[in-house]
């Protein structure tokens, strides 16, 4: 995604009303820098298709959901000025109140675009329902957006998945899905905004077919004004797993759609049309109605455009028999589509998956793909944003920020200096992060496997506890024995739980041969209620060396579900937990999901 800079817009966007905060001093300019936006987002602030990010001159705009009443949200905008000051405002009804909408994860999210006059356009929270369209009354002012839905064409239509893009001449473009359910289809439709007249018009029906639904992915306008369009086909009326990833280019001057090879297409485009429209064809046995969780499927895609040409498509794809989505990179060779797997979840192992959040950018000779890795972590998940970069055929990986408990969603845009601006949402935590990733500095030599090791929090050494024998001073029931905490299963049904009469329980696991240890990780708690009350409260971690039992970590007043003690390479054949206070819950017992003793790697 590459935004445009318009003369005069930066000045208009400099209007700053209620300044919230300025960022801390920047990090090394050659490194990714992250800044928490001073807002709290709703749990519904997550999607794969959306465009909640715009960069205009030195100003960055974020759109995001914030909590309203139960099951509802408001949509707010935040603007970050060049000096780092943030300004925020809500989208308002004609009566002046902050508008609110039903929560609907993956559907009711915002997309924005800023036109050449500095007006901000927001299309929000529409899932097969009439237009929700807001526009600023003061150029660049995020506090001035009001409801102007009645101005849109096709009133009463069932609208979903608004994806936006700035045009080449100060105009703006919009792609949505429009329901045509009486005909058994849901179409992709393109709209155009002309600042001189202040009006949106229907430009064209992009794609349509009976029995199919259009799923918008990405929209980019190049310097010549041609509109690059990316989407997936799904079954009519809807489905979570999609197929036939597709790409076309629309020329407003000639009103003609063309495929990547330049062949003119008859509009609207059909999934069965010949040519080079489809970049991910059906696998053997796959159809548009293939919706099984372990069947082949596409889910979420973004593209990079440079010099008016497609650089490539980043997308998530699940192979036959897999429920995990890999990240792929599709390119046009001049004669056919080629495909490369950038993140192979099966090869990474350990429950690694990706989240429906990808993007792609290009500046100079460097191509970047952004994705989010996910790993199960005792009833929840840890996620990590990763950037894959390439200046040729090889790709390197860079972790963006630290792993986060819960999922993350993202968008990326390239600023005028070639660096990328990131929009990072962690909806379960309620945080929104502004990121900058410059194109300067030393190129990473790390791999995705290295990033995964960072998510796991170790160097990938063997978990020696899995090879050992566990004992404990007590257990609550027959099905809560000590062996449960070394079985590699992190569920409530697979925990060691001490007896209610054991005030100071001790848990021990020993293995056959002493080996150097990197760390000991302890996972404890209960998925029901406040986890801070059910985790191990006060305890000591010890390892058994040739000199006897040696403490490597002590925890007092602990409230974390996962804690780590650094073993420092100590050669040991056992680890034990010496517990002073089992928990802070009414039923004062120790509840341990897993004890992991990670061997040091050479």
Secondary structure, 3 states (H helix, E strand, C coil): CECCCCCCHHHHCCCCCCECCCCCCCCCCCCCEEEECCCCCCCCCCCCCCCCEEEECCEEEEEEEEECCCCEEEEEEEEECCCCCEEEEECECCCCCECEEECCCCCCCCEEEECCCCCEEEECCCEEECCCEEEECCCCCCCCEEECHHHCCCCCCCEEEEEEEECCCCCEEEEEEEEEHHHCEEEEEEEEEECCCCEEEEEEEEECCCCEEEEEEEEEECCCCCEEEEEEEEECCCCCCEEEEEEEEEECCCCEEECCCCCEECCCECCCCCCCCEEECCCCCCCCCCCCCCCCEEEEEEEEEECCEEEEEEEEEECCCCCCCEEEEEEECCCCEEEEEEECHHHHCCCCEEEEEEEEEEECCEEEEEEEEEEEECCEEEEEEEEEEECCCCCEEEEEEEEEECCCEEEEEECCCCCEEEEEEECCCCEEEEEEECCCCCCCCCCHHHHHHHHHCCCCCCEHHHHCEEEECCCCCHHHCHHHHHCCCCCCCCCEECCCCCCCCEEEEEEEEEEEEEEEEEEECCCCCCHHHHCCCEEEEEEEECCEEEEEEEECCCCCCEEEEECCCCEEEEEEEEEEECCCCCCCCCEEEEEEEEECCC
